[in-house]
């Protein structure tokens, strides 16, 4: 159980570097839509190589289960990133971040309905702590949170899409597919979907402009997509969806710390309190998991 907790915490930490990589991708001619395409298609290659080197049989899927992968790839991965990047452009970063982190509550409710996961007092307390921490870390206390109907829909859409990955991935895992299979088809379908809503030629030109560009794109894909989804999907094999989603809330904490140390952003009292609340939620869930493990032995 501890290795599954470590996996989801590491995944959340890696997702926290997304802003750092996305900003740099923008400087080499790859915008937000291009970042989706680059991250997903290159990660599909990484997952494909992983399957080839471990068990080529993992490429096989049943046609009747295709909806699971379409859901995790297009309805979740592509939809989430598309909505989130649009939300960022239409409202403040703080407001977009808050709406994105409605995801853990959506996951908890859907998991209770679909997988009969129990909603305990500890889970609710951890969820409230994590959400409050995300609000504080995002700068809500001092930021501009003016929201239009359009931006609200994009923001809520990002939270819903983010949440749906846990749901569709769980269905695929319950049908006997490996985490590598889930991630390969999810990234492949999301990447192909991004090709349909953008001009791939522009991003190919940026990718091939220099070895430095190509290597950075590969690194961005590995750090912000391949490794975190590899670890997060693995964590779902040993953790309930609700717990995994809340634990992944370490992401904004890492993003805040990177902003402080890399971009010299100011650490406020509210941000510090937010970090403490997110850490408290993680400790609370970890404690509950350990107690449950002891009772089962």
SEMAR-261941 format. One line per 2 residues: number of its first residue (from 1); for each residue z, y negated, x of N, C-alpha, C. Coordinates in steps of 0.001 Angstrom, whole numbers, plus 500000, padded with zeros to 6 digits. Layout:
BEGIN
NUM> Z/Y/X/Z/Y/X/Z/Y/X  ...
% end
This chain:
BEGIN
1> 500000/501208/500824/500000/500000/500000/500000/498736/500862  500755/498761/501986/500832/497585/502846/499474/497235/503435
3> 498676/498274/503762/497364/498000/504354/496431/497343/503331  496621/497652/502057/495811/497015/501019/496213/495543/500848
5> 497507/495267/500962/497986/493883/500895/497465/493094/502087  497529/493700/503275/497019/493041/504478/495518/492772/504348
7> 494803/493709/503739/493355/493558/503568/493028/492352/502692  493725/492212/501555/493410/491106/500643/493858/489766/501225
9> 494952/489752/501966/495390/488511/502612/494393/488074/503686  493873/489035/504427/492867/488729/505442/491587/488235/504792
11> 491201/488872/503668/490006/488441/502946/490150/486993/502475  491286/486673/501880/491530/485306/501421/491499/484302/502565
13> 492054/484707/503706/492065/483827/504884/490646/483558/505374  489809/484594/505387/488425/484417/505821/487649/483543/504843
15> 487877/483725/503534/487239/482855/502537/487648/481405/502738  488856/481203/503268/489341/479852/503503/488541/479085/504539
17> 487736/479800/505339/486906/479140/506359/485545/478719/505805  485292/478986/504516/483970/478740/503946/483557/477276/504070
19> 484486/476359/503820/484154/474942/503916/483713/474555/505311  484386/475105/506304/484052/474826/507703/482621/475249/508014
21> 482252/476459/507587/480907/476961/507859/479855/476249/507005  480199/475961/505741/479232/475317/504850/478875/473925/505344
23> 479853/473184/505842/479574/471852/506372/478616/471919/507554  478839/472899/508424/477976/473031/509599/476583/473504/509215
25> 476486/474407/508234/475167/474851/507769/474361/473666/507247  475036/472727/506610/474351/471551/506094/473714/470722/507195
27> 474313/470719/508370/473776/469930/509486/472525/470548/510089  472253/471818/509795/471052/472450/510347/469992/472671/509267
29> 470178/472020/508119/469147/472050/507092/469304/473098/506018  470495/473683/505911/470733/474693/504886/471765/474142/503901
31> 471306/473780/502695/472191/473184/501702/473038/474250/501009  473739/473835/499952/474672/474755/499297/473975/475976/498708
33> 472792/475774/498086/472069/476916/497536/471579/477821/498652  471128/477213/499741/470698/478001/500897/471845/478787/501499
35> 473054/478211/501429/474223/478915/501964/474480/480197/501181  474260/480150/499862/474412/481359/499042/473415/482419/499496
37> 472161/481996/499650/471096/482924/500041/471380/483537/501402  471709/482679/502380/471961/483159/503743/473154/484103/503786
39> 474269/483685/503156/475478/484503/503180/475237/485871/502551  474601/485877/501391/474472/487125/500640/473432/488073/501227
41> 472232/487554/501564/471195/488442/502085/471566/489009/503453  472119/488179/504321/472527/488689/505629/473676/489688/505492
43> 474587/489425/504550/475683/490369/504328/475169/491687/503765  474112/491620/502928/473497/492851/502421/472953/493675/503578
45> 472383/492990/504577/471901/493691/505778/473070/494336/506518  474168/493588/506656/475347/494124/507341/475901/495355/506618
47> 476009/495255/505295/476518/496393/504525/475544/497567/504571  474232/497257/504568/473243/498322/504678/473355/499066/505996
49> 473550/498330/507087/473725/498959/508401/475019/499781/508445  476059/499254/507804/477338/499978/507748/477155/501324/507058
51> 476417/501316/505948/476176/502559/505215/475319/503521/506036  474284/503001/506698/473419/503846/507523/474197/504536/508634
53> 475154/503822/509203/475914/504366/510330/477055/505281/509898  477475/505181/508646/478608/505990/508178/478184/507110/507239
55> 477507/506750/506156/477109/507760/505171/475928/507233/504349  474687/507548/504764/473501/507057/504047/473481/507439/502569
57> 474225/508459/502208/474278/508867/500811/474888/507813/499911  475585/506822/500497/476211/505769/499707/475201/504791/499121
59> 473940/504897/499547/472901/504063/498935/472580/504521/497512  472886/505764/497209/472507/506327/495915/473422/505819/494802
61> 472790/505337/493738/473532/504936/492553/472825/505502/491325  473560/505649/490254/472986/506137/488996/472498/504948/488181
63> 471330/505081/487603/470732/503987/486853/471654/503494/485741  472393/504411/485126/473284/504029/484028/474453/503161/484495
65> 474689/503136/485826/475783/502329/486379/475294/501016/486982  473993/500747/486848/473428/499550/487473/474114/498279/486980
67> 474581/498301/485732/475211/497110/485165/476445/496676/485957  477133/497636/486571/478319/497295/487371/477923/496403/488542
69> 476828/496764/489218/476386/496031/490398/475714/494716/490019  474991/494712/488909/474416/493468/488406/475545/492492/488065
71> 476608/493030/487483/477750/492189/487126/478442/491594/488334  478724/492437/489345/479426/491949/490532/478534/491060/491389
73> 477211/491318/491377/476311/490542/492211/475825/489262/491571  475231/489371/490381/474626/488213/489721/475632/487461/488851
75> 476317/488187/487962/477263/487544/487038/478492/486998/487758  478838/487575/488911/480008/487110/489636/479638/486328/490888
77> 479148/487011/491913/478940/486380/493214/477972/485198/493143  476814/485404/492529/475823/484325/492432/476283/483239/491461
79> 476738/483640/490280/477168/482681/489262/478342/481844/489743  479307/482483/490394/480494/481780/490879/480131/480704/491900
81> 479340/481078/492907/479006/480114/493954/478108/478991/493419  477187/479337/492532/476309/478326/491936/477131/477300/491159
83> 478035/477775/490320/478872/476864/489528/479813/476050/490403  480389/476694/491416/481370/476012/492260/480735/474879/493050
85> 479560/475138/493631/478897/474096/494403/478472/472933/493510  478061/473226/492271/477719/472155/491340/478976/471383/490921
87> 480074/472091/490719/481323/471428/490341/481775/470464/491435  481616/470871/492681/482000/470020/493804/481198/468720/493798
89> 479926/468816/493421/479061/467634/493405/479311/466730/492203  479954/467262/491163/480145/466499/489933/481560/465956/489750
91> 482502/466458/490545/483885/466004/490415/484552/466018/491780  485806/465615/491825/486532/465620/493082/486773/467058/493546
93> 486953/467213/494845/487234/468538/495392/488515/469118/494814  489498/468243/494590/490779/468720/494063/490609/469312/492668
95> 489850/468605/491813/489641/469097/490454/488848/470394/490456  487813/470473/491312/487004/471692/491402/487844/472869/491862
97> 488728/472631/492827/489577/473697/493354/490548/474206/492297  491087/473279/491503/492036/473671/490460/491359/474540/489406
99> 490152/474132/488982/489432/474910/487979/489012/476271/488536  488664/476325/489818/488319/477603/490444/489501/478560/490393
101> 490693/478024/490619/491862/478896/490678/492502/479155/489315  491674/479020/488270/492020/479631/486992/491682/481126/487055
103> 490983/481529/488132/490522/482913/488270/491639/483955/488207  492755/483800/488951/493790/484833/488881/494325/485090/487473
105> 494470/484027/486676/494961/484226/485304/493923/484962/484468  492630/484657/484687/491568/485360/483965/491554/486832/484356
107> 491683/487095/485659/491720/488481/486140/492881/489240/485530  494048/488608/485489/495238/489277/484967/495075/489626/483488
109> 494522/488693/482718/494331/488936/481287/493270/490006/481035  492130/489906/481729/491067/490892/481544/491496/492275/482003
111> 492260/492333/483091/492725/493623/483603/493709/494272/482638  494508/493444/481968/495444/493986/480975/494674/494568/479793
113> 493597/493888/479387/492801/494349/478246/491921/495550/478593  491302/495509/479764/490309/496521/480119/490882/497718/480869
115> 491892/497474/481726/492430/498553/482565/493896/498847/482265  494430/498163/481258/495812/498390/480809/496838/498143/481914
117> 496556/497160/482779/497534/496775/483791/498652/495977/483118  499889/496234/483496/501021/495568/482875/501137/494124/483370
119> 501411/493212/482439/501695/491822/482800/503210/491675/482850  503759/491711/484041/505211/491657/484230/505677/490226/484466
121> 506979/490044/484363/507550/488728/484620/507302/488279/486054  507364/489226/486988/507124/488903/488393/505686/488427/488603
123> 504734/489091/487961/503329/488692/488082/503118/487280/487537  503725/487015/486381/503561/485694/485770/504175/484616/486661
125> 505363/484904/487208/506018/483938/488093/505177/483676/489337  504632/484751/489917/503794/484599/491110/502521/483840/490783
127> 501954/484110/489604/500734/483415/489174/500980/481917/489029  502100/481550/488394/502440/480136/488211/502674/479464/489560
129> 503402/480158/490445/503664/479599/491774/502375/479382/492554  501484/480384/492510/500230/480293/493258/499347/479176/492703
131> 499254/479078/491374/498414/478047/490771/498966/476656/491059  500289/476516/490936/500910/475224/491243/500694/474872/492713
133> 500795/475880/493580/500566/475645/495006/499143/475195/495279  498178/475825/494601/496767/475444/494764/496534/474012/494285
135> 497193/473649/493179/497070/472279/492673/497568/471267/493704  498715/471550/494296/499301/470625/495267/498484/470573/496553
137> 498063/471750/497023/497276/471817/498251/495949/471087/498085  495356/471167/496895/494050/470556/496664/494109/469028/496624
139> 495314/468456/496551/495441/467003/496564/495476/466376/495189  495851/467145/494176/495848/466641/492812/496800/465445/492638
141> 497864/465406/493426/498839/464336/493267/498284/462967/493663  497247/462982/494526/496712/461690/494945/495218/461580/494784
143> 494575/462623/494236/493117/462638/494166/492579/462118/492841  491257/461963/492831/490563/461532/491620/490198/462764/490813
145> 490767/462910/489638/490535/464120/488855/489749/463840/487574  488957/462763/487562/488151/462470/486382/487122/463579/486157
147> 487102/464099/484951/486273/465267/484658/485422/464996/483423  484124/465273/483520/483220/465181/482378/483086/466574/481770
149> 482463/466643/480602/482278/467932/479955/481422/468856/480822  480367/468310/481431/479486/469118/482280/480228/469668/483489
151> 480985/468794/484157/481720/469237/485338/482804/470246/484961  483416/470035/483780/484440/470969/483312/483842/472360/483109
153> 482652/472420/482505/482009/473714/482265/481640/474397/483567  481132/473632/484539/480815/474217/485835/482088/474709/486531
155> 483158/473926/486440/484409/474312/487081/485000/475575/486490  485043/475629/485152/485551/476824/484486/484624/478021/484728
157> 483310/477737/484827/482356/478802/485128/482609/479407/486496  482971/478563/487457/483265/479084/488795/484496/479990/488773
159> 485516/479592/487999/486711/480426/487895/486419/481757/487226  485597/481714/486158/485234/482939/485460/484411/483857/486364
161> 483427/483287/487051/482597/484095/487946/483410/484707/489080  484330/483927/489619/485206/484406/490691/486039/485590/490200
163> 486522/485472/488967/487367/486519/488395/486587/487797/488098  485329/487652/487684/484548/488811/487252/484257/489802/488375
165> 484310/489351/489619/484050/490291/490718/485075/491424/490706  486336/491082/490535/487383/492106/490500/487149/493096/489366
167> 486660/492595/488234/486464/493446/487062/485290/494406/487272  484124/493876/487621/482944/494722/487794/483098/495665/488987
169> 483704/495169/490059/483913/496026/491229/484846/497180/490891  485865/496905/490090/486795/497967/489677/486071/499041/488872
171> 485197/498617/487962/484431/499593/487179/483588/500479/488093  482954/499870/489102/482121/500647/490030/482967/501614/490849
173> 484124/501165/491299/485009/502026/492082/485511/503200/491236  485823/502933/489968/486297/503995/489075/485215/505033/488796
175> 483955/504645/488987/482847/505584/488798/482520/506357/490073  483362/506196/491090/483230/507001/492298/482429/506385/493421
177> 481998/505122/493271/481230/504487/494337/482164/503934/495407  481688/503928/496639/482485/503410/497745/482452/501880/497733
179> 483395/501264/498446/483410/499803/498527/482158/499297/499236  481622/500077/500185/480389/499672/500867/479213/499613/499893
181> 479130/500590/499001/478060/500626/498011/478158/499422/497081  479359/499140/496609/479582/498005/495710/479154/496707/496382
183> 479587/496529/497617/479295/495282/498312/477823/495149/498682  477180/496250/499065/475763/496191/499438/474920/495707/498260
185> 475075/496345/497109/474250/495983/495966/474656/494636/495372  475934/494296/495459/476383/492990/494965/475737/491866/495771
187> 475793/491985/497095/475222/490953/497960/473701/490914/497854  473083/492091/497767/471623/492154/497669/471131/491467/496397
189> 471748/491783/495271/471326/491192/494004/471639/489697/493941  472775/489288/494510/473109/487864/494538/472117/487112/495414
191> 471764/487689/496570/470809/487053/497466/469427/486936/496845  468971/488003/496182/467670/487965/495513/467677/486951/494373
193> 468808/486862/493680/468932/485872/492610/468858/484463/493159  469462/484227/494329/469419/482902/494956/467995/482540/495362
195> 467206/483540/495726/465797/483296/496082/465016/482752/494890  465388/483187/493687/464669/482779/492482/464973/481339/492068
197> 466127/480813/492504/466513/479455/492103/466398/478463/493256  465725/478858/494331/465593/477967/495483/464239/478191/496154
199> 464014/477518/497258/462805/477686/498059/463185/478393/499360  463089/479715/499416/463533/480474/500594/462858/480039/501886
201> 461612/479566/501794/460880/479175/502996/461585/478093/503791  462238/477161/503091/462953/476075/503771/464083/476624/504627
203> 464803/477598/504087/465952/478142/504799/465534/479092/505915  464413/479781/505720/463876/480636/506784/463481/479781/507983
205> 462889/478629/507708/462496/477709/508782/463714/477213/509553  464778/476892/508821/466005/476426/509470/466642/477546/510282
207> 466611/478770/509733/467207/479928/510409/466483/480227/511719  465150/480137/511700/464354/480508/512875/464080/479335/513812
209> 464628/478159/513510/464377/476981/514344/464900/477149/515764  465984/477884/515912/466560/478111/517246/467468/479332/517207
211> 467736/479884/518408/468661/481012/518486/470065/480596/518040  470411/479342/518323/471724/478854/517914/471886/478854/516412
213> 470848/478397/515708/470883/478398/514245/471016/479812/513699  470213/480730/514238/470222/482111/513760/471581/482754/513984
215> 472147/482552/515167/473452/483156/515472/474547/482569/514597  474463/481266/514333/475491/480654/513488/475394/481166/512057
217> 474169/481339/511554/473989/481885/510203/474554/483298/510111  474311/484099/511135/474845/485462/511167/476374/485439/511179
219> 476938/484528/511970/478392/484415/512047/478968/483943/510715  478320/482952/510101/478794/482443/508812/478782/483536/507757
221> 477723/484332/507735/477623/485422/506766/478704/486470/507000  478918/486817/508266/479903/487852/508593/481321/487417/508242
223> 481652/486172/508553/483029/485687/508390/483350/485310/506943  482387/484722/506221/482686/484216/504870/482230/485146/503750
225> 481494/486210/504077/481011/487096/503017/481203/488577/503363  480595/489038/504439/480638/490468/504768/482067/490981/504950
227> 482800/490397/505871/484153/490889/506150/485123/490681/504981  485174/489479/504366/486133/489314/503258/485841/490203/502050
229> 484562/490382/501696/484267/491247/500547/484498/492713/500905  484269/493068/502151/484581/494421/502617/486072/494702/502438
231> 486885/493750/502864/488334/493914/502800/488861/493791/501369  488328/492829/500599/488829/492629/499236/488509/493822/498336
233> 487282/494322/498448/486913/495476/497625/487732/496692/498016  488003/496836/499310/488870/497935/499761/490272/497777/499171
235> 490776/496551/499109/492128/496333/498585/492238/496759/497129  491116/496672/496375/491137/497059/494964/491323/498562/494774
237> 491107/499341/495840/491328/500785/495746/492815/501134/495774  493653/500160/496130/495084/500440/496195/495966/499425/495511
239> 495381/498344/494988/496149/497303/494324/495587/497030/492939  496433/496590/492024/495962/496157/490724/495146/494884/490885
241> 494182/494683/490001/493331/493501/490074/494136/492204/490071  495122/492141/489174/495909/490923/489048/496632/490562/490330
243> 497249/491545/490969/497961/491296/492216/497011/490854/493315  495879/491546/493427/494907/491220/494474/494402/489791/494313
245> 494129/489387/493080/493599/488052/492834/494608/486969/493196  495869/487189/492868/496904/486212/493209/497109/486151/494714
247> 497126/487308/495369/497321/487343/496820/496191/486626/497556  494982/486682/496989/493837/486010/497611/493961/484496/497541
249> 494967/483989/496825/495183/482548/496732/495629/481945/498055  495762/482776/499073/496029/482273/500422/494839/481450/500918
251> 493685/481601/500266/492458/480901/500687/492626/479388/500813  493116/478669/499783/493236/477215/499941/494250/476817/500998
253> 495246/477656/501243/496215/477368/502287/495533/477347/503649  494674/478341/503892/493946/478407/505157/492975/477235/505267
255> 492295/476920/504162/491354/475801/504160/492066/474486/504493  493274/474318/503956/494045/473109/504231/494434/473022/505700
257> 494889/474137/506261/495282/474158/507666/494095/473877/508581  492916/474422/508234/491719/474137/509018/491360/472655/508940
259> 491524/472079/507746/491253/470657/507591/492160/469810/508471  493402/470241/508614/494369/469506/509425/494034/469620/510917
261> 493777/470856/511376/493599/471074/512806/492176/470828/513302  491169/471023/512435/489783/470843/512859/489275/469443/512522
263> 489556/468985/511282/489036/467684/510847/490110/466590/510856  491297/466944/511347/492395/465979/511495/492765/465321/510176
265> 492695/466104/509102/493119/465591/507810/494642/465504/507768  495154/464570/506979/496589/464325/506938/497321/465382/506119
267> 498426/465880/506651/499273/466832/505922/500317/466051/505146  500220/466091/503823/501162/465366/502973/502334/466261/502582
269> 503343/465625/502029/504502/466382/501543/504074/467326/500424  503146/466849/499562/502682/467677/498455/501927/468905/498962
271> 501094/468711/499983/500357/469839/500560/501318/470854/501162  502339/470352/501840/503326/471241/502453/504058/472038/501382
273> 504417/471379/500292/505077/472071/499186/504145/473106/498568  502855/472752/498445/501870/473687/497909/501741/474930/498768
275> 501708/474747/500085/501637/475888/501003/502850/476799/500823  504017/476188/500666/505244/476964/500487/505201/477772/499192
277> 504670/477180/498121/504581/477884/496840/503621/479073/496914  502470/478896/497569/501516/479997/497719/502139/481125/498528
279> 502808/480764/499622/503483/481782/500440/504578/482477/499638  505303/481698/498821/506351/482283/497993/505795/483288/497005
281> 504627/482989/496415/503988/483912/495479/503598/485206/496175  503094/485085/497394/502701/486270/498166/503914/487135/498489
283> 505003/486492/498921/506227/487226/499252/506786/487915/498008  506739/487210/496873/507263/487766/495620/506484/489009/495198
285> 505166/488956/495247/504351/490115/494872/504509/491249/495872  504610/490900/497150/504790/491926/498179/506117/492648/497993
287> 507144/491905/497613/508452/492504/497371/508402/493466/496191  507710/493044/495111/507586/493910/493937/506816/495187/494288
289> 505767/495048/495099/504976/496213/495492/505796/497183/496311  506598/496660/497236/507440/497525/498069/508487/498251/497234
291> 509071/497536/496256/510085/498177/495400/509473/499265/494550  508229/499028/494055/507539/500022/493257/507221/501258/494088
293> 506853/501022/495354/506528/502140/496249/507765/502989/496533  508923/502333/496681/510167/503067/496940/510561/503909/495725
295> 510358/503365/494516/510717/504107/493316/509841/505339/493106  508607/505259/493606/507672/506371/493404/507872/507492/494427
297> 508686/507223/495473/508917/508260/496498/510201/509009/496219
% end
